[in-house]
Amino acid sequence: MGRFIYDTMSNSVDIDDRTLAHLRIVIMNKLRRSESFMFDVEPGDGTGRRSFWVHPAVPMQFHFFGSRPPRINRVWIEDLMQVASGPNGLSVTAEPEEDRPASEE
């Protein structure tokens, strides 16, 4: 289990390391393009849904508790990038199979 920390520890949510690794790539790519966006996440602890307005000027951390980086699923990255560019912003989607073509729905 990892942690996404936005600005301060009071603005943090626990997210599975594998999911967090994929979100990190998507967020990094959006911010590299100076694109702000909404990030919605359900922490899974029963506290409800959290929304973060992600902006390049706000410090954030991705804290991984596992010792090894997970294998990255390119198809999932492409799916998450597409979701993040939509009107509702980034949210965690189910991980697709890696051998599925990226353009397939």
Buried (B, 14 or more C-beta within 10 A) or exposed (E): EBBBBBEEEEEBBBBBBBBBBBBBBBBEBBBEEEBEBBBBBBBEEEEEEBEBEBBEEEEBEBBBEEEEEBEEBEBBBBBBBEBBEEEEBBBBEEBBEEEEEEEEE
